[in-house]
Amino acid sequence: MPLVLLAIGALLVPRLTIFLLWLLSGWFNGVFASVIWPILGFIFMPYTLLWYSAVQNLFSGTWGPAQLLGMIIAVLLDLSSSGYGYRHYHDHHHVVEEV
């Protein structure tokens, strides 16, 4: 049950989940050789960071088809939440203000 709650939290608020995992557990210990990767992941690709660390912790770092599919989904979630949709909409839909 706690793993299900963790997964739901990760999908809804990934950065908060990362922070709480870092603060309250050893989830990221030994997963990355350098501290720069988790920091960059936290800022730019939180879903990818969470999935990569999940594969390392839950699947002993074994990358099979399911893990690769999860990584593709995580990257797509990160890219879709990057704000491109907002910029794309406002670049192509000009609002005319009346005086």
Secondary structure, DSSP 8 states (H G I E B T S, - for coil): -HHHHHHHHHHH-HHHHHHHHHHHS-TTTTT-SSTHHHHHHHHH-HHHHHHHHHHHHHSTT---HHHHHHHHHHHHHHHHTSSHHHHHHHHH-------
